[in-house]
Amino acid sequence: MTSLPALLGGAPLRPAGQPVENTIGEAEKAAVLRVLDRGELSGFVGSATPHFWGGEEVQGLERAFKEHFGVKHAIAVNSATSGLHCAVSATGVGPGDEVIVSPYTMSASATAILMTGAIPVFADIEDETFGLDPASVEANITPYTRGIMAVNIFGHPARLGELRAIADRHKLFLIEDNAQSPDANYKGRKAGTIGDLGVFSFNRHKTMQSGEGGVVVTNDDKLALKAALMRNHGEVVVADMGVTDIVNTVGLNLRMSEMEAAVARVQFARLPSFNNQRIRNAERISHGLKGTPGLIPPVVAEGCSHVYYMYPLRYDEAQTGMSRELFCKAMMAEGFYARGGYVKPIYLEPLYQQKICFGPNGFPFSASPRSKQLSYQRGICPTVERLQDQEIIISTAFRPPATERDADLFVAACQRILAARDALVRADVSGVLPG
Ligand SMILES: Cc1ncc(COP(=O)(O)O)c(C=O)c1O
């Protein structure tokens, strides 16, 4: 095997590139057929009848979640975005309220807040778990703060114990966006169950998938009912159900179909094996990269487990001597997906920069008593900006069907590239590398 990097004309270490992820098997197919044979593709009706709660598969999925996570309620929905919407709405927040959220996440974590008319306030993250930094959360609490949304990003729990303590001390709610970390552990508890509400995803790219789908979990009866009302046209059932607190019960159709639920049930049962495969591959990469100057494997905090939705490497250009972009380009040429940065801090999106959301007049930002002080300018969260602009490299190269052999090749690719640093930098500077 030549040591010449693929980017300089050597043979790629993984010539076939990233294998296509596909965890759908015979059990999922049988589950779909079971639903098709029954002919009832959705069990929901938007009226105060037993059908308000959904069909057999939906309720089966909810039962499985309750049992596995030891929670009182699970509400299946058609996406985690919908789940976040149900969760935030259930807390009763509205215009003028503020919810503190991580800026290093998928946009829906924050838009779920905006959809209620409340304001997302972005606190900084810390550079070990890439979750909310408790000190920054404290610093962002104002008289209008009603809650905190922690995001368990990349497969690792945020500092949930400290965030829970802050929420309790200030009488705030805590929601966990746990779309990326199903079954991760936090000091003897499961991520997603430490907040008042936790939200899971079954979208096509998640560890467990049903195409689209999500689940909200909570131990609180009132929050559970509100979330269920949001899922299924709540406004038309509250009278018949005797619900008198109708704040945030304008429902949508966020219902999960029976086919999605049937697939999700199978995938959820397989989750431990999916996670174990990922953990095996990722740990092998971390072990192989240990001590490599400039490449810092993800940290697994004490008492926690990482379930590796992504493999987030920290990159130190001063130590490797080549730019992050050049390194990633060279990894891609070797057949391993590697991207500099994850998402730009979401406050930098036009929605926040221009404070234009509902209508042209800036609602809900304009309705905030602190509208003049609300800042989404570059610089408000320096850690996330540094991580995104300079340090984070995201890879999915470890995901099954990738094996431990692929993990070893990933490490070999990193080493091959770093060993050829001077040649790569020279080629980059002289502009002879492929685009
Ligand atoms: C952290 C996070 N939150 C929320 C979502 C939204 O999930 P869904 O696609 O199921 O709506 C995602 C999906 O990418 C996510 O990664």
The ligand as a Tripos MOL2 file, in Angstrom:
@<TRIPOS>MOLECULE
LIG
   16    16     1     0     0
SMALL
NO_CHARGES

@<TRIPOS>ATOM
      1 C1        -30.6610   18.0110   17.3970 C.3       1 LIG1
      2 C2        -31.8390   17.8300   16.4950 C.ar      1 LIG1
      3 N1        -33.0330   18.3030   16.8850 N.ar      1 LIG1
      4 C3        -34.1210   18.1640   16.1210 C.ar      1 LIG1
      5 C4        -34.0610   17.5430   14.9030 C.ar      1 LIG1
      6 C5        -35.3000   17.4390   14.0750 C.3       1 LIG1
      7 O1        -35.6120   16.0930   13.8380 O.3       1 LIG1
      8 P1        -36.7190   15.6760   12.7730 P.3       1 LIG1
      9 O2        -36.0330   15.6040   11.4370 O.co2     1 LIG1
     10 O3        -37.1710   14.3240   13.2440 O.co2     1 LIG1
     11 O4        -37.7930   16.6660   12.7990 O.co2     1 LIG1
     12 C6        -32.8450   17.0330   14.4340 C.ar      1 LIG1
     13 C7        -32.7450   16.3940   13.1210 C.2       1 LIG1
     14 O5        -31.8150   16.5410   12.3690 O.2       1 LIG1
     15 C8        -31.7040   17.1670   15.2640 C.ar      1 LIG1
     16 O6        -30.5170   16.6900   14.8890 O.3       1 LIG1
@<TRIPOS>BOND
     1     1     2 1
     2     2     3 ar
     3     2    15 ar
     4     3     4 ar
     5     4     5 ar
     6     5     6 1
     7     5    12 ar
     8     6     7 1
     9     7     8 1
    10     8     9 2
    11     8    10 1
    12     8    11 1
    13    12    13 1
    14    12    15 ar
    15    13    14 2
    16    15    16 1
@<TRIPOS>SUBSTRUCTURE
     1 LIG1         1 GROUP 0 **** ****
